[in-house]
Amino acid sequence: MTVKYTKDHEWVRVEGATAVVGISDYAQTQLGDVVYVEVPEVGRKLEQGKEAAVVESVKAASEVYAPLSGEVTAVNVELAGEPGRVNADPMGGGWFFKMTVAKPAELEALMDELWPPRTWSRARCRASSAPAFIATTCPPRSII
């Protein structure tokens, strides 16, 4: 089982040919109390980096982007009645959807950790213009 992260705080847990997708603990904390989750329909084809779902909280609404390309095979129907599961257990019972992994090589572009320790600083990320450094080591610019 492999867990990877996007720079936008989605996580993906790969279990064989299936990927489970949700948002990070940091993302749910920043959103506050989640009041609504719109998941994609089963059978929908997703493209890496494109909008896949929507999560709404008492503070804001935010898109959830597909961390990988593939087809949605299952959705967490429990979120319709209990969207707070995203806050209570973002990497467990708060998962959004499951999907096939159409392009396994896309996993290489994802991070093993959210912002690897001691590799980024606010000043260094703000000053950097190197896309590879920013994409792999800096948090989203909206929070730095």
C-alpha positions in Angstrom: 0.0 0.0 0.0 1.4 3.3 -1.1 0.2 6.8 0.0 1.1 9.9 -2.0 0.1 13.5 -1.8 -0.5 16.4 -4.2 0.6 19.9 -3.6 -3.1 20.8 -3.3 -3.5 18.4 -0.3 -5.2 15.5 -1.9 -4.0 12.1 -0.8 -4.1 8.9 -2.8 -3.6 5.5 -1.3 -2.8 2.9 -3.9 -4.1 -0.6 -3.2 -3.1 -2.8 -6.1 -4.9 -1.5 -9.2 -7.2 0.7 -7.2 -6.6 4.2 -5.7 -8.5 5.6 -2.8 -8.7 9.5 -2.8 -9.3 12.1 -0.1 -8.0 15.3 1.4 -5.3 15.7 3.9 -5.7 16.4 7.6 -4.2 19.9 7.0 -6.8 20.6 4.2 -9.7 19.6 6.4 -8.3 21.7 9.3 -8.0 24.8 7.0 -11.6 24.3 5.7 -13.1 23.9 9.1 -16.4 22.0 9.7 -17.2 20.2 6.4 -21.0 20.5 5.7 -21.2 19.1 2.1 -19.2 16.8 -0.2 -20.0 16.4 -3.9 -18.3 13.2 -5.2 -18.0 12.2 -8.9 -20.3 9.7 -10.4 -19.1 6.1 -10.7 -17.9 5.5 -14.2 -16.6 9.1 -14.7 -13.2 9.3 -16.3 -10.8 11.6 -14.5 -7.7 13.3 -15.7 -4.8 14.1 -13.3 -5.0 17.6 -12.0 -8.5 18.3 -13.1 -11.5 18.9 -10.8 -13.0 15.6 -9.5 -15.1 16.6 -6.5 -16.1 19.6 -4.3 -16.0 20.0 -0.6 -17.9 22.7 1.3 -17.4 23.9 4.8 -18.7 26.7 7.0 -15.7 28.8 5.8 -15.4 28.0 2.1 -16.0 25.7 -0.9 -13.0 24.0 -2.5 -12.4 21.8 -5.5 -10.8 18.4 -5.0 -8.5 17.5 -8.0 -7.8 14.1 -9.3 -4.4 13.0 -8.2 -4.2 10.5 -11.0 -5.9 9.7 -14.3 -8.4 6.9 -14.3 -12.1 5.9 -13.9 -14.2 6.3 -10.7 -15.1 2.8 -9.4 -16.8 3.7 -6.1 -17.8 6.7 -4.0 -18.1 7.2 -0.2 -21.9 7.3 0.0 -21.6 7.9 3.8 -20.4 11.4 3.2 -23.9 12.5 1.9 -25.3 12.0 5.4 -22.2 12.5 7.4 -19.9 15.0 5.7 -18.1 15.5 9.1 -16.4 12.2 8.5 -13.9 14.2 6.4 -13.0 16.2 9.6 -13.1 13.2 11.9 -11.0 10.8 9.8 -9.7 12.4 6.7 -7.3 9.6 5.7 -9.7 6.8 6.7 -13.5 7.0 6.8 -13.5 10.4 5.2 -12.3 9.2 1.8 -14.1 10.6 -1.3 -13.8 8.1 -4.1 -12.0 5.1 -5.4 -10.6 4.9 -9.0 -8.6 2.8 -11.3 -5.0 3.8 -12.0 -4.8 4.4 -15.8 -1.3 5.8 -15.8 0.9 4.3 -13.0 3.8 6.6 -14.0 1.7 9.6 -12.8 2.5 8.4 -9.2 6.1 9.5 -9.7 5.0 13.2 -9.8 3.3 13.0 -6.4 4.9 13.6 -3.1 5.7 10.9 -0.5 5.1 13.5 2.3 3.4 16.8 2.6 6.3 19.2 2.4 9.3 17.1 3.3 10.8 18.2 6.6 13.6 20.8 6.4 13.5 21.1 2.6 11.4 24.3 2.3 11.2 27.7 3.9 8.7 30.4 3.3 11.4 32.8 2.1 13.0 30.2 -0.2 9.7 29.2 -1.7 8.6 32.8 -2.3 11.9 33.7 -3.9 12.1 30.6 -6.1 11.3 30.6 -9.7 12.3 27.0 -10.4 9.1 25.1 -11.2 10.5 21.7 -10.2 11.6 23.0 -6.7 8.2 24.7 -6.2 6.2 21.7 -7.3 8.0 19.2 -5.2 9.0 21.0 -2.0 6.8 24.1 -1.5 3.3 24.3 -0.1 0.6 26.0 -2.3 1.4 29.6 -2.8 -1.9 30.6 -1.3 -0.6 29.6 2.2 3.0 30.8 2.1 
